[in-house]
Every structure is written in C-alpha cells, then in structure tokens.
Amino acid sequence: KEYLTSDDYIMLSAAVQASAEMRGDEVTGALADALAKPPADNQILILGALAKRGDPTAMRAIAAAAGKGDKAVRIAAIGAMPPIGDSSSVNALVRLMNDSDADISRAAQDNLAAVAGKEADGAVMTMLQSGETSHQLKALELVERRRMTNVARALLKAARDDDKSVRTGAIRILGGLPGEVNFGVLVDLLLGAKTAGEIRAAERALAAT
C-alpha cells in the first residue's frame, strides 16, 4: 500500500502492476485512496488499474477525479467508468456531459456510448424525452452509436419536436430501424416535413425500409 503513494514513479508502477494480480475490496480501496495524491502521471496510472478492475467500490474516488483538476486526469477518470457500468457511473457520465469544458463533455459522451446495459439505455431515453434541445441532440447521437432498439415510439415523438435539428436527426435514425417503423408512418413524416433536411431524411428513411 505504501508504494502506491510513492513519489518514485518506478516503484508506483511496480505496485500498480502487482495490484493487477490481487483481488478484493482492500486492494481497490488502496488504489482509490492513492488516487487523491498528485502528480497527474501517477493518478492516470492508478486510474488505468482501476479501469481494469471495474470495481464499483472505487466509483466515488473516480467520480471525484473526473469532477475537477488536471484535464488529462479528468479524462482518464471518465475512461475508467464504462467497465463499472452501474447507475453511479452512468449518472456521473450524464452529469459530465454538461461540463463547460468541451473536451470533458465529449469524453463523457463517448464513454457513455461504451457503457453496456439497460442503465445507460435508460439514461439516453431520459435525455431524448427531456425537451431540452442540447440533451436531445446528444441522445440521438447516442441512440445511433449504441445501436439501440425498441426506440421507435420515442423517435417518432422527437420527429415532431419544435426544433428542426431534433426532427431531422430522429427521422434519419428511424430509417435505420427496419421492422420497427410502419411504412405509412414514414410517408406521413415526409408529407409533414418542414425543411429540406427533413425531406431528405424522410426520403432516405423510406428508401431504407
């Protein structure tokens, strides 16, 4: 444990490598405790080890590292969340998607796309149905990247949103859901299209069915 807080990077690296062969909450806890101590290179090394462990007990320390401080450390902490994949990691990534730093926001979105399971799918659907344009646009990208299914009803609602970008994005994705959307519904979307972008998206969706 003492080597995990060593100022000697070589000693720290050896300790982190050794931890990879060891199981249990005690080891995870020692890594999480050491995460609070800079410099950034050490923290990034420890975050890599925590990512490999995928232990939810480290989530509080990982979320703290992602929340503020050195940008490289924050991004590494965000990258350690998908292997955990529980509600706490999903919620943290959703919050970080709203960060004022564009790099942090994008890293959070990219990593939410990589989280497997229904927790992440549910978070995406909540964003899509939020009525907030920025959240809806991010959700549409995530629906596509995660290759989510059984989302036709929510997408059809989004296809009638007040914002043209949301409408266009939803219509485009509907075309990639064979068997989930009735041909006649897509025809109605084409006939009701308000912009050239929506018309093109509806035409492509029809052509794909």
N, C-alpha and C positions, 0 to 999 in steps of 0.2 A: 504493500500500500504506500509506503513512504517513497518508493521510486516513482510513483505516479505523480508526485508533486515535485520531482527533482528538477533543478534548473539545468541539468545536463540532458540535452536532447537525446543523446545516445542511450543513456540509462532509461529515460522515459520511454523511448521507442521499444527497448527490450521489455520493459514492464508491460506495455500495451500489447506487444506480441504474445507475451506469456499469458495475459488475461484471456486471449482468444481461445486458449486450451482449457479454460476454467469455467465452470458453470455456477449458477446460483446468484441470488439477490445480493449477497455480500460483495461479490466482485463487481456487479453492476453498480452498487452503491458507492464503492470506492472510485470507480471511473466517473460517476456523476459528481461526486464531491470534488474530484480533481479538476473537473471541467470549469470550475469557477476561477481557477488560477491562470492568469496570462503567463507567457505571451500567446499571441494568436496561433502560431505554428503548433504549439503544444495542444491548444484547445481543438484545433482542426484534427490532429492526430487522434485525440481521445474521442471526438465525435465520430470518426470513421469506425472506431472499435465499437462504440455504442450502436451505430447503424447496423453493424454485422450481428450484434446480439439481438436487436429487435425486442428489447425487454421494456414493457410498459412502465416499469417502476422508475425508469430513467426519464420519463417524459417531462416531468416538472423541470428538471435541470436543462433538458434540451430546449424546452419552450423558453426558458429564461435566457439561454444563449441566443436564441433566434430573435428575441424581442428587442435587444439593443446591443450596442457595442460595435466592434470591428465588423465591417461588411462581409469579409470573407468568412469569418466565424459564423455570422448570422446565416449565410447561405449554406454553409456546411451543416449547421444545425437543422435547417429546413430540409436538407437532403437526408437527414437521419430519421425523419418522421415516417416516410412511407413503410419501412419494414415493421414499424409498430402497428400502424393501421387501425388503431382503435378510435373511439369517439373523441378522446382528448387530442389525438394527433390531427384528426380531421378538423376539429373545431379550431385548433391553433392555425392550421394552414388557411382556413377560410378567413380568419381574422387578419392574417399576414397578407392576404391578397389585397387588403385595403390599405396596406402600408404606403406612406407618402413617397418612399423610395421605389422607383420603378423597377429596379433590379430585384429588390426583395419581393415586390408584388408578383413579378413574373416568375421568380423561383418558386414561390408558394403555389402559384397556379400550375406550373409544370409538375411539381411534386404531388399536388392533389390529383392530377391526371394519372399518376402512377400508383395511387393507393387502391388496392383491391377491395372489393366487397360492397355491401349494401350501405354501410355508414357513409361512405364517400358518395355513392349514388344519391342517397337521400339529401346530402348537403347540396349537391348540384341541383336537384329538383327544387329545393327551397329557394336557391338563388334564382332559378328560372322563373319561379312564381312570385318573386318578391315585388315586382312592379317597378324596381329601380333599374334604369336602363343599363348602367355600367355593370351591375351584377348579372343582369340577363344576358348581356353580350358575352361575358366571361363564361357563364353557364352553357351557352350554346356551343362555345368552343370546346368546353369540357365534355358535353354530351357526345360530340363528334369524336374527340380524341379517345374517350373511354369506350366508344362503340356501344353506348347504352341502348337497350331495347325497352319495349313497353313504355315508350315516352311519347307516343303519337298524340295522345289527348292534350298533354301539356304543350307540345309543339304547335298543335292546331290553335290553341289559345294564344300562344305567342305570335302566331302568324296573323293575328288580328289585333296586335298591340298598337298603341298610338305611335310608337317610334318606328320609322321605316327601316332602320338597320336591324332591329329585332325581328320585324316581319320578314325581311329578306332572308336573314340567317335561318330563321325557323323553317321557311318554305324550302330553302335549299337542302336542309338536313332531312326534311320529310321525304325527299326524293331518294334518300339512301336507306329507307326503311321498307323494303319490299314485303308485302303481305300485311303490313300494319295500317296502311292508309288506303281507303277506297278511292278508286279512280275518279269517281264523281266528285269527291271532296276536293281533289286537286284541280279539277276543272272549275269548281266554284272559286277556288283561290285565284286561278288565272283570270277568271272573269271579273273578280273583285280587286285585282291588283291595282295599286295606286301609283306605282312608279315603274320606270323602265327596268330597274334592278329586280323588282318583284316579278315583273312579267318574265324576265329571263329565267329567274329562279324557278318559277312555276312551270315554265315550258320544259326546263331540264328535268324537273321532278316528274312531269308527265312522261317524258321520253324514257325515264329510267324504270317506269312501272311496267 
